[in-house]
Amino acid sequence: MASPFDPALLRRWIDAAAERLTAGRAEIDRINVFPVADHDTGSNLLLTARAAASAPLDGDAAEDVRPVRAASALAAAAVRGARGNSGLILSQLFRGLAEELEAAAARRPNTPAGELLAGALRRAAALAAVAVSAPRPGTALTVLDAAAAAVAARVAAGTASGPASGPLVPGATLTRVADPADPADAGHGTDVGHGTTVALAEAARVAADAARAALARSTGRPPELVRAGVVDAGGLGLVVVLDALVAAAGGDPAPPPSSQAAGPGPASTVTAGGELVPWVPQPVYEVSYWLPAPDPAAVETLRARLAGLGDSVGLAGDGSGGVMVHVHTTEAGPAVEAGLAAGRPSGIRIEALPPASPSRDRAVLLMIESSGAGALARAAGGNVLVADPDPTVDEVLAAIRATGAEHVVVLPCATHRRTVTETAAERVRFEGIDVVVVPASSVLQGLAALAVHDPARRAPDDVVAMAEAAAATRTGGLAVAEAEALTWAGPCRPGEILGISDGEVVLIAPDLAVGALWLAHRMLTPGGELVTVLLGSAAPDELGERLAEDLRRTHPEVDVVVHRGEQGDYPLVLGVE
């Protein structure tokens, strides 16, 4: 049985991809705001597709190896001509296909189209994830993963297990593939290509539809995209390429996907601890070059070196030892020198990137560990960097940039985070972003400062008001003793409740309810107008209700507000203003 990915099909696919990318280039360029708003993703994808289309796909090889050689030539040309991160990812789609065809030829020559496409997409997703040094969810990688998973799931369900399998999409039926070795199919050899083409079209439609759905989802989308109200430009380009495969295989692609985001997402949340791309100062140049057959160890050294020089680092292999290198950096010279240390770079391209432009005037960024307190800050208009674990300087830099504001007030909400925050603030000022660190030492001080933030007020006056509100908030909390110890309030035993204020143990109570009452009354001794209570993840709602009831009875002049902070370290946190 002839392979569905014969040279003719590959030629139709890459030509259709180039045609569709030409039609969609302007719109894809327009929505390109991530990772850098250089508005060239559509152009980069088109240039990569045209480079792939220049590959010679026909040759004198035997029929059973022609698809493998054609796909390998397509992949090599795509990698060599890849432009930008989006082009690197696209090139790995073709490389994944080439490697899957080669593996299938050795494993089972007559592998059905659905299995071939599932394997190709799975390999492509893995290769692209390796090529991009700092992968992000909600981007082209997510789109590629979704396409691979959808076809693999359909194949695993048995709907694409063989030439006479069931439908690959709801309501569709696979055309039976003629088998020249079967006497019943004698005389139908000319229908083999047609049969596999229909099956491939249906499998490709499953992939394209899944990619389209993943593109539209807002979950996990980078905040730059959410603020702009658009989908990922590279992901949109991949959907276009998969639609081209559907059309090349004789299928009917869905209507072009929308470039607008389907709905709002967590625009003000930037997570730390693994989800966030490490950032360095704002890139100025896009540097790319080709390395023929570098040593694998040198490639990893190069990747690490480039990660220290810039962002959007990508190293994509062609399957034959060559590597296409890409980075955004302020230091183009050292980026090229790093390539010289790894091999003999050629085709060196250095292009200036447009400067980033702020999308709003002011923003307030808070570093908060818990989900409940973070939700309160977001509801009040703040941006939140989830500080669990504590963020690094690069993560603080990324969060400041992600606000899209010219003037940013940062509330570290912990004394030990002040140094890393001020370091980040000093570095980002060179990019034209005015950053002021207000020394809030607790979450409740940060929320108090955010509560008085007024964008209509002069920026210096607003900072003063926020600093005064933070300083006027006294905070305390309850913790559970884990071992015997001697404290300022006396000796404690495991399980007893410690009341902490200003970093010191000020009381020891038998349980949380009593500890909450004692601590609140102690903190109200100097006076106060508002008591804010944050309940921890393990604290029952009744704890806050009983405390609020007691304070309203014993201190009628005080307003009491109780929220679920969901912090894991303190069962209860108190703030008095």
CORJO-V328942 format. One record per pair of residues at least 24 apart in sequence whose ideal C-beta (glycine too) atoms are under 8 Angstrom apart, sorted by the first residue. I is the first residue (numbers start at 1). GAP is how many residues later the second one is. If there is no record, write none. Layout:
I,GAP  I,GAP
This chain:
1,108  1,109  1,162  1,176  1,178  1,179  1,191  1,195  2,61  2,190  2,191  2,194  3,61  3,64  3,98  3,113  3,193  4,109  4,112  4,192  4,193  4,195  4,196  4,245  5,62  5,65  5,66  5,92  5,96  5,111  5,195  6,60  6,61  6,64  6,187  7,50  7,51  7,52  7,59  7,60  7,63  9,188  9,191  9,239  9,240  10,47  10,57  10,60  10,61  10,64  11,46  12,236  12,237  13,231  13,232  13,235  13,236  14,35  14,38  14,39  14,60  15,38  15,233  16,228  16,229  16,231  16,232  17,32  17,223  17,224  17,227  17,228  18,28  18,31  18,32  18,35  19,225  20,220  20,221  20,223  20,224  21,24  21,25  21,28  21,216  21,219  21,220  22,24  24,212  24,213  24,216  24,232  27,209  27,232  28,205  28,208  28,209  28,212  28,231  29,204  30,229  31,197  31,199  31,200  31,202  31,205  31,228  32,201  33,191  33,192  33,195  33,197  33,200  34,105  34,188  34,190  34,191  34,198  34,199  35,50  35,101  35,187  35,189  35,242  35,276  35,277  35,293  36,247  36,276  36,292  36,317  36,320  37,187  37,317  37,319  37,320  38,248  38,315  38,316  39,315  40,43  40,44  41,43  41,45  41,192  41,193  41,196  42,191  42,195  43,40  44,39  44,40  44,42  44,43  45,38  45,41  45,42  45,45  45,189  45,192  45,195  45,196  47,34  47,36  47,40  48,30  48,33  48,34  48,35  48,38  48,39  48,42  48,43  49,29  49,41  49,192  50,31  51,26  51,27  51,29  51,30  51,31  52,25  52,26  52,29  52,39  52,42  53,24  54,27  64,41  64,45  65,40  67,34  67,38  68,30  68,33  68,34  68,37  71,26  71,27  71,30  72,26  72,30  72,247  72,248  74,24  75,243  75,244  76,242  76,243  76,244  76,246  79,237  79,238  79,239  79,240  79,243  79,245  80,210  80,238  80,242  80,244  80,267  82,206  82,234  82,242  82,244  83,205  84,202  84,204  84,242  85,47  85,149  85,227  85,229  85,241  86,54  86,147  86,148  86,151  88,40  88,43  88,44  88,226  88,228  88,236  88,238  89,39  89,42  89,43  89,51  89,52  89,55  89,145  89,149  89,225  89,227  90,147  90,148  90,151  91,225  91,227  91,233  92,32  92,35  92,36  92,39  92,224  93,27  93,28  93,31  93,35  93,51  93,145  93,148  94,30  95,28  95,29  95,32  95,221  95,222  95,223  95,224  96,24  96,25  96,26  96,27  96,28  96,29  96,30  96,31  97,26  97,27  98,221  99,24  99,220  110,53  112,48  112,49  112,50  112,51  112,53  112,65  112,87  113,47  113,83  113,86  113,87  113,90  114,37  114,40  114,41  114,45  114,46  114,47  114,51  114,54  114,85  114,88  114,89  115,40  115,45  115,46  117,34  117,83  117,86  117,87  117,90  118,30  118,33  118,34  118,36  118,37  118,42  118,85  121,26  121,27  121,30  121,31  121,86  122,26  122,30  124,24  127,189  127,190  128,188  131,183  131,184  131,185  131,186  132,181  132,182  133,170  133,173  133,174  133,180  133,181  133,182  134,143  134,144  134,173  134,177  134,179  136,86  136,139  136,141  137,82  137,83  137,84  137,138  138,79  138,80  138,81  138,82  138,83  138,84  138,87  138,94  139,83  139,93  139,95  139,96  140,92  140,94  140,95  140,97  140,98  142,72  142,78  142,90  142,93  143,68  143,71  143,72  143,89  143,91  143,92  143,95  143,96  144,67  144,94  145,69  146,64  146,65  146,67  146,68  147,60  147,61  147,63  147,64  147,67  147,91  147,95  148,59  149,61  150,56  150,57  150,59  150,60  151,52  151,55  151,56  151,59  154,49  154,52  160,39  160,43  163,32  163,36  165,34  167,35  168,31  168,34  168,35  168,37  168,38  169,33  169,36  169,37  169,40  172,30  172,33  174,24  174,25  174,28  175,24  197,52  197,53  198,51  198,52  198,53  200,45  200,49  200,51  201,45  201,48  201,49  201,50  201,51  202,49  204,38  204,41  204,42  204,45  204,47  205,41  205,46  205,47  205,48  205,49  207,35  207,38  208,31  208,34  208,35  208,37  208,38  208,45  208,46  209,45  211,24  211,27  211,28  211,31  212,27  212,42  212,45  215,24  215,42  216,41  216,42  216,45  216,46  217,45  218,43  218,44  218,45  218,46  218,47  219,46  220,45  221,40  221,44  222,180  223,43  223,44  223,45  223,46  223,47  223,179  224,178  224,180  225,36  226,35  226,38  226,39  226,40  226,41  227,40  227,132  227,177  228,131  229,31  229,32  230,29  230,30  230,31  231,26  231,27  231,28  231,29  231,30  266,112  268,110  268,114  268,115  268,116  269,105  269,109  269,114  269,115  269,117  270,113  270,114  270,115  270,116  270,125  270,128  270,129  270,132  271,114  271,115  272,113  272,114  272,115  272,116  272,117  272,118  272,119  272,120  272,123  273,113  273,115  273,116  273,118  276,115  276,119  276,122  276,123  277,34  277,121  278,29  278,33  278,114  278,116  278,117  278,120  279,32  279,115  279,116  279,118  279,119  279,122  280,28  280,29  280,30  280,31  280,49  280,50  280,114  280,117  281,49  281,146  281,147  281,149  281,150  282,48  282,73  282,74  282,119  282,149  283,27  283,28  283,29  283,45  283,46  283,47  283,70  284,45  284,46  284,48  284,68  284,69  285,43  285,44  285,45  285,47  285,50  285,65  285,66  285,67  285,68  286,26  286,40  286,41  286,42  286,63  286,64  286,65  286,66  286,67  287,38  287,39  287,40  287,41  287,42  287,45  287,48  287,49  287,61  287,62  287,63  288,36  288,37  288,38  288,39  288,59  288,60  288,61  289,35  289,36  289,47  289,50  289,56  289,57  289,58  289,59  289,60  290,32  290,33  290,34  290,35  290,55  290,56  290,57  291,31  291,32  291,33  291,34  291,48  291,51  291,52  291,53  291,54  292,29  292,30  292,51  292,52  292,54  293,28  293,29  293,50  294,27  294,29  294,48  294,49  295,47  295,48  298,43  298,44  298,45  299,24  299,43  301,40  301,41  302,36  302,37  302,39  302,40  305,33  305,36  306,29  306,32  309,25  309,26  309,29  310,25  328,25  356,45  356,75  358,46  358,47  358,48  358,75  359,45  359,46  360,43  360,44  360,45  360,46  361,44  361,45  361,46  361,94  362,43  362,44  362,45  362,46  362,47  362,93  362,97  362,100  363,40  363,41  363,42  363,44  363,45  363,46  364,44  364,45  364,46  364,47  364,85  364,86  364,89  364,102  365,34  365,35  365,38  365,43  365,44  365,45  365,46  366,44  366,45  366,47  366,74  366,77  366,80  366,81  366,84  367,24  367,29  367,43  367,44  367,45  367,46  367,47  367,50  367,54  367,79  368,45  368,75  368,78  369,74  369,198  369,199  369,200  370,73  370,164  370,167  370,195  370,196  370,197  370,198  371,195  372,162  372,163  372,191  372,192  372,193  372,194  372,195  373,70  373,74  373,161  373,190  373,192  373,193  373,194  376,71  376,187  376,189  377,69  377,70  377,73  380,67  380,70  380,71  381,69  381,72  382,68  382,71  387,26  387,27  387,30  390,24  390,26  390,27  390,30  391,26  391,29  392,28  393,27  393,30  393,31  393,34  396,24  396,25  396,27  396,28  397,27  397,30  397,31  400,24  400,25  400,28  400,33  400,35  401,27  401,30  401,32  405,28  406,26  406,27  406,28  407,26  407,27  407,28  407,29  407,52  408,25  408,26  408,27  408,28  409,26  409,27  409,28  409,29  409,40  409,44  409,53  409,54  409,57  410,25  410,26  410,27  410,28  411,27  411,29  411,34  411,35  411,38  411,39  411,55  411,59  412,25  412,27  412,28  412,29  412,34  413,27  413,28  413,29  413,30  413,32  413,33  414,27  414,28  415,24  415,26  434,25  436,27  438,25  438,28  438,29  438,32  439,28  439,31  440,30  441,29  441,34  442,31  442,33  442,131  442,133  443,91  443,122  443,124  443,130  444,29  444,31  444,88  444,90  444,129  444,130  444,131  445,25  445,26  445,28  445,30  445,130  446,24  447,85  447,128  448,24  448,25  448,84  448,127  448,129  469,108  472,105  473,102  473,103  473,104  474,27  474,28  474,49  474,52  474,54  474,101  474,102  474,103  475,26  475,98  475,99  475,100  475,101  476,24  476,25  476,26  476,30  476,43  476,46  476,47  476,97  476,98  477,42  477,93  477,95  477,96  477,97  478,31  478,34  478,37  478,38  478,41  478,92  478,93  478,94  478,95  479,90  479,91  479,92  480,91  481,27  512,27  512,31  512,59  512,60  513,30  513,33  513,34  515,57  516,27  516,30  516,31  516,56  516,58  517,30  517,33  519,55  520,27  520,30  520,31  520,54  521,33  523,51  523,53  524,27  524,31  524,34  524,52  528,30  528,48  528,49  529,28  529,29  529,30  529,48  530,28  530,29  530,30  530,31  530,46  530,47  531,27  531,28  531,29  531,30  531,43  531,44  531,45  532,29  532,31  532,42  532,43  532,44  532,45  533,27  533,28  533,29  533,30  533,39  533,40  533,41  533,42  534,29  534,30  534,31  534,33  534,38  534,39  534,40  534,41  535,27  535,28  535,29  535,30  535,31  535,36  535,37  536,29  536,30  536,31  536,32  536,33  536,34  536,35  536,36  536,37  537,29  537,30  537,31  538,30  538,33  539,32  539,33  543,28  543,29  544,28  547,25
